[in-house]
Amino acid sequence: MADHGIFIGWGDVVVGRERQAEKVFGEAIAFFTQQQERGSIESFEPALLRPHGGDLNGFMLIRGELDDLHDILGSLGWERLSARSSAIVDGFGVIAASLGAETLRLVQTTQGYTSDLT
C-alpha cells in the first residue's frame, strides 16, 4: 500500500451552485478513476462528513507514489479540476499526506531533528 497521499478537503457548497457542485464532484470522481486505471494512483476514497460543528464537510484521500502524485498536481487536468472546485465550494484545500510506514518514518525523523530542543 502506498505511503504517500493527497488530502483534498472542502466546506460548504456556495449557495446557488448546488447543481454545479454535483457536476464538479462527478468530474473529480471521473478524473481520479482515470488516474487509478492508468496506474498513476493506487486508490482514492471520497468521504462526506456528517454535521459536527466544524467547517470541513467532506474530503477525498488519494494514495499513490510521491512522484506520481506530484505529476498529477502539476497536470492541466488537475489545474482545471481544482479551479472549478474552488468556484463551487468554500474552503477548498489540498494537503500532502504521509500514510502508513511513511508516517512512522516521519515521526521518528522529526524526533531526531528536535531531540536537543526538549
Secondary structure, 3 states (H helix, E strand, C coil): CCCEEEEEEECCECCCCHHHHHHHHHHHHHHHHHHHHHCCCCEEEEEECCCCCCCCCEEEEEEECHHHHHHHHCCHHHHHHHHHHHHHECCCEEEEEECHHHHHHHHHHHHHHHHHHC
